[in-house]
């Protein structure tokens, strides 16, 4: 059953009327309602606020990393463990083929349903998850396999055990190692990109965001709690943080925005996966045309330009 957000109430009502009209075979009413639905969708989604885009990024039906892996990959083989502590289910590493291109996909997985959310730790990786990602990238580099990283996390897990096992060091190590990895690296924010949890698999030759995704240094809830000590300020915090793809592209913090269906990726997952696949393959081809030194120089210039400003 489809899940509708609070600003989609009119769309939900029209959809219900369409179902009812289908049930009584009133096709004239269906055609009229379809036109009403198209108008309402265009009206609603052409003027979304930043907070509404955040809600879409967190939509429970939105495709997660594992959904994309299943749609994009053939002969997929999962890699487990960091060879130091344990396997972290919040981070997925798969080796397989994407339309004839051998690929390593690394993604953060939130999980669906109560049991799976707990198993995946709500998409919040522990340090062993980032170390598993590093192991997968090093394996890919050894065999000259390009990497696609899918960011979707509220942030790195802040628990005591994670801190004891070196959460900040694991994130910093990935930033350091990925910057010099001699293979094409593409990273895409598919939902929610939160703080260091996103950065740890965000260092790449190309960093893109899906149309309804967010990328921020802190969650709006955390920001409103720190700045105003008032949870009702979440919408104001969302706007102030500038976390949408348009804002980040304007400030040159990301390279591209990947389009998705107007009504959201969760309503047409296959089309969205096709957009993601095309973006990855095109960039791998372009990066392969460069020498390794030129590719690394380009990556270095891109990374060091982040945060640059003039007065």
C-alpha beads as a LAMMPS data file, in Angstrom:
LAMMPS data file: protein, C-alpha beads

311 atoms
310 bonds

1 atom types
1 bond types

-500.0 500.0 xlo xhi
-500.0 500.0 ylo yhi
-500.0 500.0 zlo zhi

Masses

1 110.0

Atoms # bond

1 1 1 0.000 0.000 0.000
2 1 1 1.359 3.419 -0.984
3 1 1 2.435 5.801 1.768
4 1 1 1.458 9.448 1.358
5 1 1 3.051 12.403 3.112
6 1 1 0.976 15.138 4.728
7 1 1 1.354 17.514 1.758
8 1 1 0.113 14.770 -0.601
9 1 1 -3.401 14.568 0.904
10 1 1 -5.153 15.853 -2.234
11 1 1 -3.167 13.448 -4.417
12 1 1 -4.126 10.554 -2.135
13 1 1 -7.803 11.504 -2.306
14 1 1 -7.785 11.609 -6.123
15 1 1 -5.974 8.251 -6.258
16 1 1 -8.660 6.731 -4.040
17 1 1 -11.382 8.137 -6.320
18 1 1 -9.611 6.622 -9.348
19 1 1 -9.552 3.207 -7.653
20 1 1 -13.250 3.510 -6.811
21 1 1 -14.109 4.519 -10.383
22 1 1 -12.116 1.568 -11.742
23 1 1 -14.050 -0.746 -9.434
24 1 1 -17.370 0.274 -10.966
25 1 1 -15.892 0.476 -14.494
26 1 1 -16.644 4.184 -14.858
27 1 1 -13.891 4.884 -17.360
28 1 1 -15.054 8.427 -18.181
29 1 1 -14.606 9.351 -14.530
30 1 1 -11.197 7.651 -14.502
31 1 1 -10.003 9.733 -17.468
32 1 1 -11.217 12.945 -15.855
33 1 1 -9.618 12.047 -12.523
34 1 1 -6.334 11.159 -14.249
35 1 1 -6.211 14.718 -15.627
36 1 1 -7.002 16.112 -12.177
37 1 1 -4.250 13.951 -10.711
38 1 1 -1.673 15.180 -13.224
39 1 1 -2.567 18.802 -12.471
40 1 1 -2.404 18.261 -8.718
41 1 1 0.966 16.469 -8.952
42 1 1 2.442 19.308 -11.021
43 1 1 1.026 21.908 -8.651
44 1 1 2.268 20.156 -5.505
45 1 1 5.712 19.074 -6.646
46 1 1 6.651 22.228 -8.538
47 1 1 6.734 24.278 -5.342
48 1 1 8.107 21.988 -2.643
49 1 1 9.693 23.567 0.424
50 1 1 13.080 22.398 1.684
51 1 1 11.361 20.577 4.547
52 1 1 9.048 18.745 2.142
53 1 1 12.091 17.653 0.124
54 1 1 13.598 16.358 3.375
55 1 1 10.421 14.358 3.969
56 1 1 10.722 12.845 0.485
57 1 1 14.392 11.982 1.106
58 1 1 13.261 10.054 4.199
59 1 1 10.164 8.518 2.594
60 1 1 9.717 4.947 3.922
61 1 1 9.075 3.609 0.403
62 1 1 12.082 5.330 -1.152
63 1 1 14.502 2.875 -2.833
64 1 1 17.448 2.014 -0.611
65 1 1 20.939 0.886 -1.611
66 1 1 19.971 -2.793 -1.734
67 1 1 17.039 -1.994 -4.037
68 1 1 19.384 -0.265 -6.482
69 1 1 21.937 -3.073 -6.258
70 1 1 19.258 -5.623 -7.184
71 1 1 18.064 -3.479 -10.108
72 1 1 21.527 -2.532 -11.405
73 1 1 23.697 -5.594 -10.808
74 1 1 23.944 -9.064 -12.266
75 1 1 26.005 -11.886 -10.727
76 1 1 26.222 -9.822 -7.543
77 1 1 28.411 -11.201 -4.763
78 1 1 28.347 -9.657 -1.292
79 1 1 31.567 -8.972 0.611
80 1 1 31.369 -9.259 4.391
81 1 1 33.500 -8.124 7.323
82 1 1 36.334 -5.707 7.955
83 1 1 38.831 -8.480 8.883
84 1 1 39.297 -6.836 12.268
85 1 1 36.108 -6.909 14.327
86 1 1 32.869 -7.968 12.617
87 1 1 30.523 -7.460 9.681
88 1 1 28.450 -4.273 9.828
89 1 1 25.028 -4.798 8.150
90 1 1 24.560 -1.015 7.825
91 1 1 27.147 -0.996 5.017
92 1 1 26.746 -3.165 1.922
93 1 1 29.594 -4.097 -0.424
94 1 1 28.737 -5.953 -3.631
95 1 1 30.929 -7.045 -6.519
96 1 1 29.211 -7.741 -9.815
97 1 1 28.368 -6.468 -13.289
98 1 1 26.507 -3.301 -14.297
99 1 1 25.623 -3.647 -17.984
100 1 1 28.877 -5.433 -18.819
101 1 1 31.023 -3.240 -16.569
102 1 1 32.558 -5.062 -13.616
103 1 1 31.702 -2.863 -10.628
104 1 1 32.036 -2.594 -6.877
105 1 1 28.963 -1.016 -5.252
106 1 1 29.166 0.218 -1.680
107 1 1 26.001 1.472 -0.017
108 1 1 24.496 2.405 3.319
109 1 1 21.318 0.458 4.077
110 1 1 18.582 1.702 6.448
111 1 1 16.422 -1.407 6.430
112 1 1 12.657 -1.901 6.145
113 1 1 10.434 -3.132 8.954
114 1 1 11.273 -3.089 12.643
115 1 1 13.522 -6.161 12.724
116 1 1 15.463 -5.168 9.634
117 1 1 15.878 -1.569 10.790
118 1 1 17.397 -2.835 14.039
119 1 1 19.617 -5.272 12.132
120 1 1 20.851 -2.446 9.858
121 1 1 21.115 -0.056 12.832
122 1 1 18.790 2.356 10.988
123 1 1 21.508 2.943 8.390
124 1 1 24.017 4.307 10.928
125 1 1 27.362 2.561 10.328
126 1 1 29.828 1.579 12.995
127 1 1 33.577 1.966 12.335
128 1 1 33.797 -1.631 11.126
129 1 1 31.332 -0.691 8.387
130 1 1 33.632 2.022 7.076
131 1 1 36.610 -0.313 7.375
132 1 1 34.691 -2.906 5.355
133 1 1 34.070 -0.218 2.721
134 1 1 37.787 0.590 2.665
135 1 1 38.638 -3.100 2.273
136 1 1 36.220 -3.342 -0.662
137 1 1 37.716 -0.261 -2.345
138 1 1 41.243 -1.599 -1.888
139 1 1 40.138 -4.887 -3.456
140 1 1 38.570 -2.982 -6.355
141 1 1 41.778 -0.995 -6.837
142 1 1 43.840 -4.181 -6.917
143 1 1 41.757 -5.514 -9.830
144 1 1 41.119 -2.136 -11.490
145 1 1 37.353 -2.153 -10.877
146 1 1 35.431 1.168 -10.709
147 1 1 33.414 1.918 -7.579
148 1 1 29.878 3.264 -7.164
149 1 1 29.036 4.478 -3.645
150 1 1 25.437 5.042 -2.548
151 1 1 25.020 7.432 0.393
152 1 1 21.920 7.077 2.562
153 1 1 22.424 7.586 6.291
154 1 1 21.278 9.949 9.065
155 1 1 24.908 9.840 10.249
156 1 1 27.621 7.604 11.645
157 1 1 26.519 5.718 14.771
158 1 1 27.433 7.809 17.857
159 1 1 27.321 4.981 20.414
160 1 1 29.958 4.338 23.072
161 1 1 31.180 1.126 21.434
162 1 1 31.596 2.858 18.080
163 1 1 33.659 5.620 19.703
164 1 1 35.777 3.058 21.574
165 1 1 36.539 1.260 18.302
166 1 1 37.631 4.489 16.578
167 1 1 34.654 5.910 14.708
168 1 1 36.323 9.223 13.851
169 1 1 39.576 7.498 12.847
170 1 1 37.711 5.102 10.543
171 1 1 35.955 8.009 8.804
172 1 1 39.181 10.020 8.517
173 1 1 41.048 6.977 7.167
174 1 1 38.475 6.565 4.387
175 1 1 38.739 10.238 3.434
176 1 1 42.521 9.920 3.257
177 1 1 42.663 6.606 1.382
178 1 1 39.829 7.269 -1.084
179 1 1 41.435 10.555 -2.161
180 1 1 44.381 8.619 -3.615
181 1 1 42.668 5.470 -4.893
182 1 1 43.712 4.833 -8.505
183 1 1 40.357 3.769 -9.918
184 1 1 37.239 5.700 -11.040
185 1 1 35.071 6.562 -8.033
186 1 1 31.485 7.834 -8.287
187 1 1 29.349 8.679 -5.264
188 1 1 25.618 9.459 -5.230
189 1 1 23.374 10.604 -2.379
190 1 1 20.227 8.534 -2.922
191 1 1 18.325 9.682 0.166
192 1 1 19.750 11.217 3.286
193 1 1 23.419 12.199 3.557
194 1 1 24.266 13.008 7.144
195 1 1 27.553 14.381 8.472
196 1 1 30.687 12.196 8.567
197 1 1 28.540 9.151 7.973
198 1 1 28.033 10.391 4.426
199 1 1 31.530 11.816 3.926
200 1 1 33.114 8.446 4.697
201 1 1 31.875 7.077 1.365
202 1 1 31.589 10.451 -0.352
203 1 1 35.165 11.098 -1.503
204 1 1 35.075 10.417 -5.219
205 1 1 35.797 11.767 -8.683
206 1 1 32.120 12.681 -9.019
207 1 1 29.632 13.429 -6.241
208 1 1 25.981 13.692 -7.275
209 1 1 22.612 13.839 -5.550
210 1 1 19.196 12.521 -6.498
211 1 1 16.608 15.295 -6.998
212 1 1 14.842 14.532 -3.711
213 1 1 17.829 13.895 -1.476
214 1 1 19.574 15.952 1.204
215 1 1 23.196 16.347 2.301
216 1 1 24.095 18.138 5.519
217 1 1 26.654 18.479 8.279
218 1 1 23.965 17.800 10.883
219 1 1 20.322 16.732 10.875
220 1 1 17.763 19.557 11.031
221 1 1 16.519 18.055 14.301
222 1 1 20.007 18.233 15.798
223 1 1 20.504 21.759 14.466
224 1 1 17.231 23.042 15.943
225 1 1 18.033 21.412 19.292
226 1 1 21.475 23.029 19.456
227 1 1 20.615 26.495 18.124
228 1 1 17.118 27.030 19.525
229 1 1 16.533 24.173 21.981
230 1 1 13.175 23.885 20.265
231 1 1 12.116 20.851 18.177
232 1 1 9.408 22.902 16.462
233 1 1 12.137 24.847 14.625
234 1 1 12.984 21.881 12.373
235 1 1 11.542 23.526 9.254
236 1 1 13.500 26.738 9.896
237 1 1 16.666 24.694 10.484
238 1 1 16.124 22.767 7.242
239 1 1 15.898 25.995 5.272
240 1 1 18.895 27.586 7.033
241 1 1 21.158 24.568 6.522
242 1 1 20.893 24.690 2.692
243 1 1 20.761 20.919 2.353
244 1 1 18.958 20.475 -0.972
245 1 1 20.714 19.542 -4.254
246 1 1 20.030 22.965 -5.804
247 1 1 21.676 24.776 -2.867
248 1 1 24.681 22.454 -2.834
249 1 1 25.179 22.643 -6.593
250 1 1 25.036 26.438 -6.411
251 1 1 27.829 26.389 -3.809
252 1 1 29.812 23.861 -5.916
253 1 1 29.752 21.230 -3.180
254 1 1 28.369 18.600 -5.548
255 1 1 28.907 18.003 -9.267
256 1 1 25.483 16.996 -10.577
257 1 1 21.818 16.512 -9.752
258 1 1 20.240 13.257 -10.977
259 1 1 16.617 13.625 -11.953
260 1 1 13.938 11.282 -10.705
261 1 1 10.194 11.059 -11.367
262 1 1 8.416 14.282 -10.377
263 1 1 6.356 12.443 -7.784
264 1 1 9.433 10.730 -6.286
265 1 1 11.777 7.791 -6.886
266 1 1 9.575 5.500 -4.764
267 1 1 6.788 5.768 -7.369
268 1 1 9.012 4.604 -10.254
269 1 1 12.063 2.816 -8.926
270 1 1 13.121 1.264 -12.231
271 1 1 13.289 4.600 -14.066
272 1 1 15.326 6.090 -11.232
273 1 1 17.705 3.121 -11.292
274 1 1 18.181 3.630 -15.048
275 1 1 19.152 7.282 -14.463
276 1 1 21.659 6.202 -11.819
277 1 1 23.128 3.494 -14.069
278 1 1 23.515 5.889 -17.000
279 1 1 25.255 8.493 -14.830
280 1 1 27.686 5.937 -13.410
281 1 1 28.603 4.333 -16.731
282 1 1 29.053 7.673 -18.520
283 1 1 31.391 8.948 -15.820
284 1 1 33.396 5.735 -15.700
285 1 1 33.893 6.001 -19.468
286 1 1 35.000 9.646 -19.163
287 1 1 37.355 8.884 -16.277
288 1 1 38.843 5.887 -18.102
289 1 1 39.762 8.257 -20.940
290 1 1 42.127 10.067 -18.550
291 1 1 45.485 8.851 -17.376
292 1 1 45.616 7.785 -13.722
293 1 1 47.689 10.858 -12.835
294 1 1 45.263 13.189 -14.631
295 1 1 42.306 11.517 -12.889
296 1 1 43.934 11.908 -9.465
297 1 1 44.873 15.537 -10.199
298 1 1 41.280 16.269 -11.195
299 1 1 40.003 14.592 -8.030
300 1 1 42.475 16.545 -5.887
301 1 1 41.424 19.848 -7.455
302 1 1 37.774 19.005 -6.906
303 1 1 38.273 18.102 -3.242
304 1 1 40.492 21.049 -2.370
305 1 1 38.004 23.476 -3.961
306 1 1 35.359 22.512 -1.401
307 1 1 34.762 25.418 0.955
308 1 1 36.901 27.857 -1.024
309 1 1 35.672 31.454 -1.044
310 1 1 36.860 34.927 -1.849
311 1 1 36.222 38.220 -0.046

Bonds

1 1 1 2
2 1 2 3
3 1 3 4
4 1 4 5
5 1 5 6
6 1 6 7
7 1 7 8
8 1 8 9
9 1 9 10
10 1 10 11
11 1 11 12
12 1 12 13
13 1 13 14
14 1 14 15
15 1 15 16
16 1 16 17
17 1 17 18
18 1 18 19
19 1 19 20
20 1 20 21
21 1 21 22
22 1 22 23
23 1 23 24
24 1 24 25
25 1 25 26
26 1 26 27
27 1 27 28
28 1 28 29
29 1 29 30
30 1 30 31
31 1 31 32
32 1 32 33
33 1 33 34
34 1 34 35
35 1 35 36
36 1 36 37
37 1 37 38
38 1 38 39
39 1 39 40
40 1 40 41
41 1 41 42
42 1 42 43
43 1 43 44
44 1 44 45
45 1 45 46
46 1 46 47
47 1 47 48
48 1 48 49
49 1 49 50
50 1 50 51
51 1 51 52
52 1 52 53
53 1 53 54
54 1 54 55
55 1 55 56
56 1 56 57
57 1 57 58
58 1 58 59
59 1 59 60
60 1 60 61
61 1 61 62
62 1 62 63
63 1 63 64
64 1 64 65
65 1 65 66
66 1 66 67
67 1 67 68
68 1 68 69
69 1 69 70
70 1 70 71
71 1 71 72
72 1 72 73
73 1 73 74
74 1 74 75
75 1 75 76
76 1 76 77
77 1 77 78
78 1 78 79
79 1 79 80
80 1 80 81
81 1 81 82
82 1 82 83
83 1 83 84
84 1 84 85
85 1 85 86
86 1 86 87
87 1 87 88
88 1 88 89
89 1 89 90
90 1 90 91
91 1 91 92
92 1 92 93
93 1 93 94
94 1 94 95
95 1 95 96
96 1 96 97
97 1 97 98
98 1 98 99
99 1 99 100
100 1 100 101
101 1 101 102
102 1 102 103
103 1 103 104
104 1 104 105
105 1 105 106
106 1 106 107
107 1 107 108
108 1 108 109
109 1 109 110
110 1 110 111
111 1 111 112
112 1 112 113
113 1 113 114
114 1 114 115
115 1 115 116
116 1 116 117
117 1 117 118
118 1 118 119
119 1 119 120
120 1 120 121
121 1 121 122
122 1 122 123
123 1 123 124
124 1 124 125
125 1 125 126
126 1 126 127
127 1 127 128
128 1 128 129
129 1 129 130
130 1 130 131
131 1 131 132
132 1 132 133
133 1 133 134
134 1 134 135
135 1 135 136
136 1 136 137
137 1 137 138
138 1 138 139
139 1 139 140
140 1 140 141
141 1 141 142
142 1 142 143
143 1 143 144
144 1 144 145
145 1 145 146
146 1 146 147
147 1 147 148
148 1 148 149
149 1 149 150
150 1 150 151
151 1 151 152
152 1 152 153
153 1 153 154
154 1 154 155
155 1 155 156
156 1 156 157
157 1 157 158
158 1 158 159
159 1 159 160
160 1 160 161
161 1 161 162
162 1 162 163
163 1 163 164
164 1 164 165
165 1 165 166
166 1 166 167
167 1 167 168
168 1 168 169
169 1 169 170
170 1 170 171
171 1 171 172
172 1 172 173
173 1 173 174
174 1 174 175
175 1 175 176
176 1 176 177
177 1 177 178
178 1 178 179
179 1 179 180
180 1 180 181
181 1 181 182
182 1 182 183
183 1 183 184
184 1 184 185
185 1 185 186
186 1 186 187
187 1 187 188
188 1 188 189
189 1 189 190
190 1 190 191
191 1 191 192
192 1 192 193
193 1 193 194
194 1 194 195
195 1 195 196
196 1 196 197
197 1 197 198
198 1 198 199
199 1 199 200
200 1 200 201
201 1 201 202
202 1 202 203
203 1 203 204
204 1 204 205
205 1 205 206
206 1 206 207
207 1 207 208
208 1 208 209
209 1 209 210
210 1 210 211
211 1 211 212
212 1 212 213
213 1 213 214
214 1 214 215
215 1 215 216
216 1 216 217
217 1 217 218
218 1 218 219
219 1 219 220
220 1 220 221
221 1 221 222
222 1 222 223
223 1 223 224
224 1 224 225
225 1 225 226
226 1 226 227
227 1 227 228
228 1 228 229
229 1 229 230
230 1 230 231
231 1 231 232
232 1 232 233
233 1 233 234
234 1 234 235
235 1 235 236
236 1 236 237
237 1 237 238
238 1 238 239
239 1 239 240
240 1 240 241
241 1 241 242
242 1 242 243
243 1 243 244
244 1 244 245
245 1 245 246
246 1 246 247
247 1 247 248
248 1 248 249
249 1 249 250
250 1 250 251
251 1 251 252
252 1 252 253
253 1 253 254
254 1 254 255
255 1 255 256
256 1 256 257
257 1 257 258
258 1 258 259
259 1 259 260
260 1 260 261
261 1 261 262
262 1 262 263
263 1 263 264
264 1 264 265
265 1 265 266
266 1 266 267
267 1 267 268
268 1 268 269
269 1 269 270
270 1 270 271
271 1 271 272
272 1 272 273
273 1 273 274
274 1 274 275
275 1 275 276
276 1 276 277
277 1 277 278
278 1 278 279
279 1 279 280
280 1 280 281
281 1 281 282
282 1 282 283
283 1 283 284
284 1 284 285
285 1 285 286
286 1 286 287
287 1 287 288
288 1 288 289
289 1 289 290
290 1 290 291
291 1 291 292
292 1 292 293
293 1 293 294
294 1 294 295
295 1 295 296
296 1 296 297
297 1 297 298
298 1 298 299
299 1 299 300
300 1 300 301
301 1 301 302
302 1 302 303
303 1 303 304
304 1 304 305
305 1 305 306
306 1 306 307
307 1 307 308
308 1 308 309
309 1 309 310
310 1 310 311
